[in-house]
Every structure is written in C-alpha cells, then in structure tokens.
Amino acid sequence: MKIFIDTANLADIEAGLKRGFARGVTTNPSLLAKEPKTSFSTHVGKILELINRYQPGIHLSIEVFSRNPAEILRQAKEFMAEFKYPSLSIKVQVGWDELEVIKELSAADISVNCTACMTVSQAIMAAQAGAKYVSLFSGRIRDGGTDETVTTVRSDMLARKVLDEKDFDPNTVIRSVRQLLDDSNLATEIIVGSIRSVVDIRDAALAGAHIITIPPKFFPDMMNHYKTDQVVQQFLADFSDWLS
C-alpha cells in the first residue's frame, strides 16, 4: 500500500513530505477552492516546489475542470506542457464520453487518473480505456446506499440490476476491482479516496487498494496509540530510576 496526501493545502503537504512516508499528492477542484485565491498554475507550481524540495519524483495528480471532452483534452495537454513534471497524472472524471478522452490521452502517453469511480464497471472500463489509475471513492460509495437525495434514481438502478446492495460496500467494490485487474493482467492501480476514518484506511488496504489518498487530519491518529504512550513513558521512567 502506498500513501498519498489528499489536499491542496501547502502547509499540510509540506508537513507530510518532510516526514517521508508519502508517495504522492492528489488534488481536486474542491480542495483547491479551500485555499487562498490565486491562479491554478501558481498554486500547482508551489505544490511542485515542495515535492521537488522534499521528495523529488513522487506522484502528483491534478484535475481538469470541465465536462466537455474537447476542453478536457485541451486542459490535460496544457497542464503537461506547462508543468513538465514526469510523475504528473491528469485526473479525468469517469463517464461515457470521458472514456474516449482517456483513450486519447493514454495514446499520447499522458498518465490518466480516472476519478470519482463508484462501481466495479466504471473502474474496469476506465482501466480498459487506458487509465493508469482508477480512483474509487470509499465514503461516497457507502453514501450511495443511504443518500436520501438520490432515492428515486437509486431505486431505478436497483430495479434494473445496474446495481445491487454489494455496490454500496466500498471494500467489496475495491476487492472486486483488484481481482478483475489482476485476472486481466491490467497494470492499472487502484487509488482509494473519500476516506472518513483511520479504519477506512486499514480496510481499503486489506481489500486490495494499491494506493490510499488520505486527508492530512488522519495522519496523527495513524501514528498515535495510548498504549504506545504508556509503554514509552514506562521505559523512560524505569531508565531514569536506574540512573539515579
């Protein structure tokens, strides 16, 4: 399992990169919108400065901000030309029209991270189209079974057997995608995002995620445990008594 940092906040990115555990950074338009206003290029440039300072060569995903296929292609090629970072991936949202874009970008040797995948079929079709990464949204997959704002469309999809109840268990979805990728000898890697807890991280890893992209607020809890604190304090106290 590789750990990516899921944020556009420069201080949080620096804090993670300084500690050496991260193998990548992922951003999206919503994360960028939380940061002080500046140009997209300027902010991405600052993220790349931090990566090059602390962990040169690790992955960076940045996302297009259009649903229009021609505009997605234009933006993706523009980003690659502007940033000239070898480990850059372009996040393209999953969709029927977007599959053609993924195919074209992949053919141009541009790494695609197909994002916002919720189902096995979405992830596998994106992988077959050439996506280097497929991003499954763990928390939102779970939400799909209970979200009251989509009751009608959910009921319709269940009735038509487009979905069944297993499609709302993120770890079943992750496990199924991993099995199908492996069985098909596809090199596409699974990124799991929309993490809601440290337990989500553990479960996604055990389900077969290659990569988990994690909001920085969870990193301290991943490293803390009350028994660790207790044992270390005991060691220090015992040694202090021995010295005195």
C-alpha positions as CSV (number, residue, x, y, z in Angstrom):
1,M,0.0,0.0,0.0
2,K,1.3,3.4,-0.9
3,I,0.1,6.5,0.9
4,F,-0.8,9.7,-0.9
5,I,-1.7,13.1,0.6
6,D,-5.1,14.2,-0.4
7,T,-5.1,18.0,-0.1
8,A,-4.1,21.2,-1.8
9,N,-3.0,22.9,1.4
10,L,0.6,23.8,1.2
11,A,1.4,23.6,4.9
12,D,-0.2,20.1,5.2
13,I,1.6,18.9,2.1
14,E,5.0,20.2,3.5
15,A,4.3,18.5,6.9
16,G,3.7,15.2,5.2
17,L,6.6,15.4,2.7
18,K,9.0,16.3,5.5
19,R,8.2,13.0,7.3
20,G,9.0,10.9,4.2
21,F,6.0,8.5,4.2
22,A,4.1,9.9,1.3
23,R,4.5,8.6,-2.2
24,G,2.2,11.1,-3.9
25,V,-0.2,14.1,-3.6
26,T,-3.7,14.3,-5.0
27,T,-5.8,17.4,-5.5
28,N,-9.2,18.3,-6.9
29,P,-11.1,21.5,-7.7
30,S,-12.9,21.4,-4.3
31,L,-9.7,21.1,-2.4
32,L,-8.1,23.9,-4.4
33,A,-11.2,26.1,-3.7
34,K,-10.5,25.8,0.0
35,E,-7.1,27.6,-0.4
36,P,-6.4,31.4,-0.7
37,K,-7.3,32.6,-4.2
38,T,-4.5,32.6,-6.7
39,S,-4.1,31.2,-10.2
40,F,-4.3,27.5,-10.7
41,S,-0.8,27.4,-12.2
42,T,0.7,29.4,-9.4
43,H,-0.7,27.0,-6.7
44,V,0.2,23.8,-8.6
45,G,3.7,25.3,-9.1
46,K,4.0,25.8,-5.3
47,I,3.0,22.1,-4.7
48,L,5.7,21.0,-7.2
49,E,8.2,23.2,-5.4
50,L,7.5,21.3,-2.2
51,I,7.7,18.0,-3.9
52,N,11.0,18.8,-5.5
53,R,12.4,20.0,-2.2
54,Y,11.5,17.1,-0.1
55,Q,10.6,14.0,-2.3
56,P,11.5,14.6,-5.9
57,G,9.8,12.3,-8.4
58,I,6.8,11.3,-6.3
59,H,3.3,11.3,-7.9
60,L,1.1,14.3,-8.3
61,S,-2.5,14.2,-9.6
62,I,-4.2,17.4,-10.7
63,E,-7.8,17.5,-12.1
64,V,-9.4,19.1,-15.1
65,F,-12.3,21.4,-14.5
66,S,-14.7,20.7,-17.4
67,R,-17.1,18.0,-18.6
68,N,-16.6,18.9,-22.2
69,P,-14.4,16.3,-23.9
70,A,-12.6,18.7,-26.2
71,E,-11.9,21.1,-23.2
72,I,-10.6,18.2,-21.1
73,L,-8.2,17.3,-23.8
74,R,-7.0,20.8,-24.1
75,Q,-6.6,21.3,-20.4
76,A,-4.7,18.0,-20.0
77,K,-2.2,18.7,-22.7
78,E,-1.8,22.3,-21.5
79,F,-1.0,21.1,-17.9
80,M,1.5,18.6,-19.2
81,A,3.3,21.2,-21.3
82,E,3.2,23.8,-18.6
83,F,4.4,21.8,-15.5
84,K,6.7,19.4,-17.3
85,Y,6.7,17.1,-14.3
86,P,7.4,13.4,-15.3
87,S,5.2,11.9,-12.5
88,L,2.2,14.1,-13.2
89,S,-1.2,12.5,-13.8
90,I,-4.3,14.2,-15.1
91,K,-7.5,13.4,-13.2
92,V,-10.4,12.9,-15.6
93,Q,-13.8,12.1,-14.1
94,V,-15.4,8.8,-15.1
95,G,-18.1,8.9,-17.7
96,W,-19.2,7.5,-21.1
97,D,-17.9,10.5,-23.1
98,E,-14.8,10.6,-21.0
99,L,-13.7,7.1,-21.9
100,E,-12.8,8.4,-25.4
101,V,-10.7,11.2,-23.8
102,I,-9.0,8.7,-21.5
103,K,-8.1,6.6,-24.6
104,E,-6.7,9.6,-26.5
105,L,-4.7,10.9,-23.5
106,S,-3.3,7.4,-22.8
107,A,-2.3,7.0,-26.5
108,A,-0.5,10.3,-26.2
109,D,1.5,8.8,-23.2
110,I,-0.3,11.1,-20.7
111,S,-0.9,9.4,-17.4
112,V,-4.6,9.5,-16.5
113,N,-6.1,9.1,-13.0
114,C,-9.8,8.3,-13.7
115,T,-11.6,9.8,-10.7
116,A,-15.0,9.7,-9.0
117,C,-15.4,5.9,-9.7
118,M,-18.1,4.3,-7.6
119,T,-18.7,0.9,-9.2
120,V,-16.7,-2.0,-10.4
121,S,-17.8,-1.5,-14.0
122,Q,-16.8,2.2,-14.0
123,A,-13.3,1.3,-12.8
124,I,-12.8,-1.6,-15.2
125,M,-14.0,0.2,-18.2
126,A,-11.7,3.2,-17.4
127,A,-8.8,0.8,-17.0
128,Q,-9.5,-0.9,-20.3
129,A,-9.6,2.5,-21.9
130,G,-6.1,3.2,-20.7
131,A,-6.3,4.9,-17.3
132,K,-3.1,4.4,-15.3
133,Y,-5.1,4.9,-12.1
134,V,-8.7,4.4,-11.1
135,S,-9.9,6.4,-8.0
136,L,-12.6,4.7,-6.0
137,F,-14.4,6.9,-3.5
138,S,-14.9,4.8,-0.4
139,G,-17.1,7.1,1.7
140,R,-19.2,8.1,-1.2
141,I,-19.7,4.6,-2.3
142,R,-21.1,3.9,1.1
143,D,-23.2,7.0,1.0
144,G,-24.8,5.8,-2.3
145,G,-26.9,3.3,-0.3
146,T,-28.4,5.8,2.1
147,D,-28.3,9.2,0.5
148,E,-32.0,10.4,0.6
149,T,-31.4,12.9,-2.2
150,V,-31.0,10.1,-4.8
151,T,-33.7,7.7,-3.7
152,T,-35.5,7.7,-7.0
153,V,-32.5,7.1,-9.2
154,R,-31.1,4.5,-6.8
155,S,-34.3,2.6,-6.8
156,D,-34.4,2.6,-10.5
157,M,-30.9,1.4,-10.9
158,L,-31.5,-1.4,-8.3
159,A,-34.7,-2.4,-10.1
160,R,-32.9,-2.6,-13.5
161,K,-30.0,-4.6,-11.9
162,V,-27.5,-1.9,-12.7
163,L,-26.6,-2.0,-9.0
164,D,-27.2,-4.3,-6.1
165,E,-26.6,-4.0,-2.4
166,K,-23.0,-5.1,-2.7
167,D,-22.3,-1.9,-4.7
168,F,-22.7,0.1,-1.6
169,D,-19.9,-1.7,0.3
170,P,-16.7,0.0,-0.6
171,N,-14.4,-2.8,0.4
172,T,-16.4,-5.3,-1.7
173,V,-16.0,-2.9,-4.7
174,I,-12.3,-2.4,-4.1
175,R,-11.7,-6.2,-3.7
176,S,-13.7,-6.9,-6.9
177,V,-11.9,-4.3,-8.9
178,R,-8.5,-5.6,-7.7
179,Q,-9.4,-9.2,-8.6
180,L,-10.5,-8.2,-12.1
181,L,-7.5,-6.1,-12.7
182,D,-5.2,-8.9,-11.7
183,D,-7.1,-11.5,-13.6
184,S,-6.9,-9.3,-16.8
185,N,-3.2,-8.5,-16.3
186,L,-4.0,-4.8,-16.4
187,A,-1.3,-2.6,-14.9
188,T,-3.9,0.0,-13.7
189,E,-3.6,0.8,-10.0
190,I,-6.4,1.4,-7.6
191,I,-6.4,4.7,-5.6
192,V,-8.9,4.8,-2.8
193,G,-10.1,8.2,-1.7
194,S,-13.0,9.7,0.2
195,I,-11.6,8.4,3.4
196,R,-13.7,9.1,6.5
197,S,-11.7,7.3,9.3
198,V,-8.4,5.5,10.1
199,V,-10.4,2.3,10.0
200,D,-11.4,3.1,6.4
201,I,-7.6,3.3,5.5
202,R,-6.9,-0.1,7.1
203,D,-9.9,-1.8,5.4
204,A,-9.2,-0.3,2.0
205,A,-5.6,-1.6,2.2
206,L,-6.7,-5.1,3.2
207,A,-9.3,-5.1,0.4
208,G,-6.5,-4.6,-2.2
209,A,-6.0,-0.9,-2.8
210,H,-2.6,-0.2,-4.3
211,I,-2.8,3.4,-3.0
212,I,-4.8,5.3,-0.4
213,T,-5.0,9.0,-0.6
214,I,-5.6,10.4,2.8
215,P,-6.7,13.8,4.2
216,P,-3.9,15.1,6.4
217,K,-6.1,15.3,9.5
218,F,-5.9,11.5,9.8
219,F,-2.1,11.2,9.9
220,P,-1.6,12.0,13.6
221,D,-4.2,9.4,14.6
222,M,-2.5,6.8,12.4
223,M,0.7,7.2,14.5
224,N,-0.8,7.6,17.9
225,H,-1.9,4.9,20.4
226,Y,-2.4,5.3,24.2
227,K,-0.5,2.0,24.9
228,T,2.5,3.3,22.9
229,D,2.4,6.5,25.1
230,Q,2.1,4.3,28.2
231,V,5.0,2.0,27.3
232,V,7.4,4.7,26.3
233,Q,6.7,6.6,29.5
234,Q,7.4,3.5,31.5
235,F,10.7,2.9,29.6
236,L,11.8,6.4,30.3
237,A,10.7,6.3,34.0
238,D,12.4,2.9,34.6
239,F,15.7,4.2,33.0
240,S,15.5,7.4,35.0
241,D,15.2,5.4,38.2
242,W,18.1,3.2,37.2
243,L,20.3,6.2,36.6
244,S,19.5,7.9,39.9
